Amino acid sequence: MKQSMDRPIMIQNDRTLLLEVNHPKFKKAREEISPFAELLKSPGYFHIYRMTPVTLWNAAANGYSWKQVIGILDQYSKFHVPTFIKDEIRLYMERYGILSFEREGNQIHCKSKDPKVLDEFLSFASLQPYFRERLNEHTVVIDEHDRGFLKQELIKLGYPVRDLAGYQEGEYLSFSLLAKTKSGKSFQLRDYQRKAIDIFYEKGAVTGGSGVIVLPCGSGKTIVGIGIMELLQAETLILTTNTSSVRQWIDELIDKTSLTEEMIGEYSGQKKEVKPVTVATYQILTYRSKAELEFEHMKLFQQRNWGLIIYDEVHLLPAPIFRYTANIQAKRRLGLTATLVREDGKEDEVFSLIGPKKYEVPWLQMEDRGWIAKAKCTDIQIPLPKKWQRQYIEAPKKQKYKIASTNPLKIKVVKQLVKQHQNDPILIIGQYLNQLKEIAQELDAPLITGKVKQQERDQIYQAFRTGRIKVLVVSKVANFAIDLPDAKVAIQVSGTFGSRQEEAQRLGRILRPKKGENEAYFYSLITQQTVDQDYALKRQLFLLEQGYEYEIQNYPL
């Protein structure tokens, strides 16, 4: 192979890409490969990306051809791209769209560009119950209610379906966005929000109407959802992570649209209102008193003629919701998230049942435009005290992580950072409750955990928003959809092992635009030479892919 050492990428036989960090073309190459490859690791001088079937299908769904992908790899690879890698890219990307669902009158037809593919699937005993009458070598009739289940089965076999069978319009709901909010502020959609809305809707075409919008925390994903609702003018079911998030959606709808309180229902542990716009938690939908019983609240999917279902924080969608979503493929479906990373590897379920990624804006691009705060990320490396070291060495792996995460020296560092940022609103976030209780006591700060009742949480959040509380200690209940726009500093003392989406969400808590210099500070406290450090490296992968860099500081500060 002819070497081209002025290029930054080496391609491995398993479709991984080694991107040289210190190469002058690093940033440009990272931007070019991100639409079809995901970041796996970032050891030292290389970032390691991988092309997967789902990343390639998402690229295909967004208009990339296999020729474009191979062209990008040819442009940045130090060596010739192996022929078999090119063949695999072409194979996966051409498979998207070989099968399609299309509506003909009252029937849904499964169509195949390649009759041999259809022949093969018709021979599978597991798939035969989904197929009805074969009309010709390219077409077979399927039942409406099998639409989602068949898509799930086919994507597992390596053939994602392009679903063009269209949608039910749902019950009409007339409302408008306000030029001046009810709280008295001017309001209009930002350009990227309008673009996301238009790309999702695609002027009402069957190619639009389902998919995922990926935008950074703090950039107004809720507003995108409301904008799509206003465009569709249909009754809407909104699913989100917790009761605080439910009420934030309701507050935004009332403030920025002509909808009234009487038209919006809360469906949560506290209330069971079903109205033209209903906002529910994932927890209540997946609640059942006994494991052998049905999910009684799933009936909400059928209680009104919804024209749109919004899945907020879609990367957290619980497995039972996937199963019920398979039944409602005739409804328009919008996923909202800051990251499509799922720690359970079910990205293919999101792709097949919610839809492909429709629109994404890189975090640093939003930062450059001032739509989110400029974040400075810092890793503070802390030694494990000698008296803890033997206990750590002898502990099983899971216990090792708890010992390293709850390193008592972290509390000293937290106190130093709080003093350093004494004039800024500070969030201290962690995983282990005893550690958080001790920090809260040391700082005389309120602590919010899952045991704190919703009314008390709301009161504490409001005190933080108004500045009466400067420091707030929170467990992972604050990972998602907590509206604390003035939070400027986040100190992460422990996390959920190597969760990439948790790291992104925690940074997101401080990314709302700030007055003045528009800066935010994210500190991760890491115990050196332990599994705490190993998991921290994994947690950072998504943010590294977005272009963030972590400055390393050593204890003592």
N, C-alpha and C positions, 0 to 999 in steps of 0.2 A: 504493500500500500504506500502511496505517496503521502509523506507527512506535510501538514500545513500548520506549523507550530504557532502561527499568528492567530489561530482560532481557539476558542475557549472550551470546547466540549469534546469529551470522549464517550463513545457509545458502547455499552456492554451487551453481551449476548442475551441477557434477560430483559432487555428493553429499558435498562436504567441508563441515565445520562449523568456523567460526571462533569459538572460545570465549575471551571476554575475561578475561584473567588477574586484573586488578585489580577485577573486579566483585564485589560482596558475595555474589552467588549462584554464584560460580565453583565452589567445592568441591561444592556440592549438584548443580549441573548436570553437573559432571564425573562424579560418582557415578552419575547417572541415565543418561548417554549411553554410559558405558563398556561395558555389556553388548552394544551393537549398533554401536559405532564404534571404530576404532583410531586412536591418536595417530600423526600423520605428522611434524609439525614443531613446534617451540616457539620461534619467533622473537619476541623482545621481548614485546609486550603481548598476544599471542594464542597459544593452542594450537590447532593445526590438526588436526582429526580427519577421518576419512573413513569413510563407510559403504560396505562392500563386500558382494558376494553372500555370502561366507563369514561375515562378522560378522553379517549379517542372518539367515542360516540357523542359526548358533549360537544367536542370540536365540530364533528360532522353536523350536529343539529344546529350549530351556530354558523354554518355556511362554509366551514373549512373543507377543502377536498384533500384526499390523500396525497395528491401531487403537491399541494401547498405545504403540508406537514413535512414531507420528504425534502422539499426545497429548502425549508428552514433548517433542517438537520444538515443538509449538504453545505449550507452557507456557514454554519458555525462548527462543524465537526473537524477535528484535527486530522482524521483519517476518513477514507471513503466509508459511507454508511453501508454495512453489510447487506447483501442482497436479500437474505432471509428476513432481516428486520424490515426492509422496505416492503417485502411481500406480506408480512404480518400486519403492518400499518394499513396497507391497501385492503387486506382481507377484512379487518375489523371495521374500517370506515365504510367500505362498500356494503357491509351487512346492514348498516343503518339505512333503512328505507327499502330494502328488498321486500320486506313485508309491510303492508299498510292495511289499516282499517278504513273503509269508506262507506258512507251511507248511500244506499240506493232505495228510494222510497221509504218503506217501513222496515227495511232490512239493513243489517250491517254485513258488508262483504269483507272477508279477509283476502287480500290480493297479494300475489307474489310475482315479482318480475321474473323469477326463475322457477319454472314449473317443477323442476327436480327438487327444489327446496320444499315446495308444498307437498309433493309426493312423499318425501321423507317424513314430514311431520304428521301426515295423515296415517302413516303406518305405525306411529307410536301409540301403544295402547293407552298410555297415560293422558294423551291429548285428544283421543277420539271422542270423549264425551263433550268436548267443547265445539266440535265441528258438526254442522248439519249437512245441508245439501251441497254437493259439488256442482257448480254451474258450468265450469269449463276448466281447462288445464291450469288457468291462472287464478281461479276464484272459487271460494267456498263460503257458504253462509254461516254466520255465527249468531248466537243469541246475545241480545243486549246485555243481559246480566252477567254474561261470561267475559265481557270485554276486558275488565281489569285482571281477572284471574289468568286469562290466556296471555296477556302481556307479561305477567309475572313469570309464567312458565317459559315463554319464548326467550325472554332475556337471559334466563338461566342457561338456556341452550345456545346462547351466543348470538341471538337474533332479536335486537330491539325493534319493536314495532313503531312505525310512524303512524300515529293515530290521527286520522283525518275525518273521523265519523261525526264530528260536530258536537253541539251542546244544546241542552234545554235552556231556554232563555230565563226561566224562573219567574217568580211573581214580580210585577213591575213595582218599582219604588222610586218616586220622584224626589230628588233633593239636589242641592248644588253646593259647590265650594264657596266660601265667603272671601271677598276681597279684604275685608276687615274682620278679624276674629271677634268673638263675643267678649274676649278679655281686652279688646281695644287695640290690638296690634295689626299692622298691615300684613297681609299673607298672600303669597303666590308660590306656585311650584317652582323649584329650582330646575335648571336646564336638564340635569342628569335624571331628576325625578320624572320630568315630562318624557324624556327619552325612554326610560324604563317602562313607563305606562304604555307608550305607543308601541314599543317592541313586543310587550306582552299581548296587547290587544290585537295587533296587526290588522286594524280596520275591520275587525269582526270576522276575519277569515278563519277557516277551520284549522289553519296552520298556527294560529294564535290561541289564547284562551287557557293554556295550561303550561306551567313551568315555574322556574325558580328565579327570583331576583336576588342577587348577592351584592350587598352594600355594607360598608363598615358600620360598626356600632356608632351611634350618634349622628348618622347622616340622614336620618328621617325615613327609615323603611316603613314605619307606620303611615307616613304621609303618602308614600307610593301606593300602599294598600288602599287608603281612602280615595286616592285619585282614580284608581282602577274601579272601585265601587261607583264613584260618581259617573264614570264613563259608561258603565254597564247599566246603571239605573235599575238594579235588581236587588231583591232581598238577599242578605248576606249572612253567612255563619262564619265567625272568626274564632279560631282555636289558638290558644296561647298557653304560656307555661305556668302561670300562677295568678292568684287573685289580684295582686298588685298590678300585674300587667293588664288584666281584664279591665281594671278601673282606669288605667292610663289610656287604653284604647277608647273607652267610653268618654273620658274627659276630652280627648283630642277630637272625637267625632262631634261632640256637642259644641266645642269651641270653634271649630273650623268649618263646619257645614251647617246647612239649614235644618238638619235633623234635630228633633226635640228629644228630651228625656223619655217621653212616653213611647217613642219609636225604637228605643234601644234597650235590650234586655241583658241582664247579667245572669249567667248560668254557672254557678260555682258551688262550693260547699256551703255558702251562706244563703244564696238565693237560687231560685229555679224559674227565671223569667224567660219566656220564649216570645220574642217580638220580631218585627221586620228585619232589624239588625240584632243579632244575638252574639254575645261574646262569652266564650266558655273556656274552661281550663282543660288541658289534657288529663289532669288528675281525676276530675269528676267524671269524665267520659270513660275512663278505664277503671273506675271504682266498682267493686262488687263485694258483698259482705262475706261470700265464701268462694273459694277457688272454683268449685264445680258449677257455680251459677253463671248465668248470662250477664253481660255488661248492660245493666238496665238503662243507663243514660245514653247509650249509643242510638237510641230511638230519636235523639235530637237531629240526627242526619236526615230523618224522614219527616220531621214534625211540621216543616213548612216547605214550600216549593222554592228552595234556595237557588239563586242564579249564580252565586259565587261562594266558594268556600276558601277561606284564607288560613293557611297553616303558618303561624308565626313561629320563628325559631325552628324551621322545618327539620334541621339536622337533629333535633331531639324527639322527633315523632315516635311515639311508642309503637311497638309491634301490633297491638290490637287495633290501633288506628289505621295502620296499613291495611289490615284485613277488611275493615269497613270501607276504606277508601276504594278498594277494588270493586265494591258494589256500586259506586257513584261516579263512574267515568264519564257519564253524560253531563256532569256538572263542571262548570269552569273551576279550575283549581290553581291557586296561587301560593307558592312557597316563598317565604321571606327568611333570610338568614344573613349572617355576617361571614359564615364559612360553611361550605358543604361537607367539611370533614365530619365523618361519623366514626366514633371509636369502635362501633360494632361491625363496620364494613358493609353496611346496608345501603351504600350509595346507589346500587342498581335498583333498589326498591323505590327510592326517591325518583330516580330517572324514569322508571316505567309507570309509576302510579300518580305522581304529582306532575312530572314532566321534566324535560331537559333544562339545563341552565340557560336562561334567556338573556340575561344581562348582568354584567359585573363591572365595577369600577375599582381599580387598585387603590388600596388604602392611602399610599403616599401621594397619589395623584389628587385625592380628595384633600389631603393635608396641604399640598402645594397651593390649592385654590382657597384655602382657609375655611372649607366647609366642616372640617374636623380639626381638633387641636393638634399641634405639633408635639409628638410624644418623645420623651427621652427615656429609653429603657436601660436599666442598670441591674446587673447581677452582683450581689454582694456575697462573696465567698467567706464562709465562717467555719473555723475549725470545730471539731467535736471535742468537748472537754475530756480530759484523760480519764476521769472517773466513769464516763459513759462508754469509753471505747471497748472495754472487755464485754460489757453487756451487748453492745452493737455486734461485735464479732460473733458472739455465740447465739445470737437471735436468728430465728427463721426469716426468710426474705421479707415477708409482709410486715413482720414486727420491726425489721431493720429500718424500713421506710418510716414507720411511725417514730422510732427513736431519733432518726436523723432529722425528720421534719420538725420535731418538737424540741430541738436543741435549745437549752435555756439561754444560750448567748444571743439567740435571735431577739429575745425580749429587750436586751440591752441595746441592740441595733435599732429596734423599733423606737425606743425612747429617744435615741439620738436623732433619728430621721424626723420624728414628730417635733422635736425642738428646732431642727434645721428649717422645717416648713411650718412654723408655728402660726403664721398668718394665712395659711392655705387650708381649704377644706380637705380632709384626709380620710380615706377609706383604708381599713386594715382588714384583709381578707384571708381566711384560712379554712382548713379542713377539720382540724381536731378541736373539739369543743373545750376540753380542759385547758388547752393552750390559749384559746381565745378568751376564756373566762379570766385566766391569769393576766393576759394583756389588758383586758377591759378594767380589771381591778387596779393594775399598776398605773393606768392612765386616767382613771376615774371617768371612763367613757361608756356610753350605752353599748349593749351587745344585742344583735339580732340573730336568732337562730330559728330553726323550724318550729320550735316550741312556743315562740312569741306569737301571741294572737294577732290577727290581721289589724284590728283596730289600733293596738299598741304600736305595731310596725308603722302604720300610716302616720301616727303622731310623731314618731321618732324621725321618719323620713322628712316630714314637713319641717320639723325643728332644724334638721340638717340643711334643708333647702333655704330656709330663712336666715341661716347663720347663727342661730342660737346654740347649735351644737357644731363644733369644729372638727371633732374626731369621732368616727363611727366604726365600731368593730362588727364585722359581719361574717357569717358562715357562708357556705355555698348557696344558700337561699338567695343571695344577692348576685349570683353569677349572671342572671338573665333578667332582662326587661325591667330593670329598676331605673326610674327616671330621677337621677340626681345630677342635674346639668352643671352645677357649680363645682362638683368634685374635681379636684386638680391633682391630687396625689393618691396613688394606690400602692399599698405595701402588701405584697403577697408573702405570707409566712409559711404556708403549706398548701399543697394542691392535691387533686385527684390523680395520683400517680403521673402518667405521661400524657394527660389529656390535652391535645392541641386546641380543641375548641374551647376548653375552659380558659386557657391562657388568653385566647383572642377575646373572649367575652369579658374577662376581668380587665384587660386593657381598655375594652370598650366602655367601661363604666366611667372613664375620665376623658373620653374623646369629644364630648360636646364642645362646640366652639366657646372659647373664653374671651372675656374682655381684655383689652390691652395686648400683651405679647402672644396670646393664644397658645400657651404652652402647658403641657401636662407631664407628670413624672410617674414612671412605673418602676417600682423596685421589687425584685425577687430575692428573697433571702435563702441562700443555698448552703447546706452543710458540705464542706469539701470532702472529696475522696470517699463518698458514700453513694448509696443508690439515690439519695435526694438529688445529687448532681446529675446522675444518669437520666432520671425522669425529667429533670428540668430541661435538659438538652432536647428531649423529645417534645416536651410541651411547647418549646419555642419554634418548632418547625414551621407552623403556619405563618407566624409573624415574620420569620426570616424570609419566607417565600414572598411576602408582601413588600420586602425591602427594608424592614426594620433591622437595626443593629443593636446589640446589647454591649454596653460598656461594662468591663469587669473591674470591680473594686474588692480589695481584700480587707478583712477585719484585722485590727481595729481601724475604724475610718479615720 
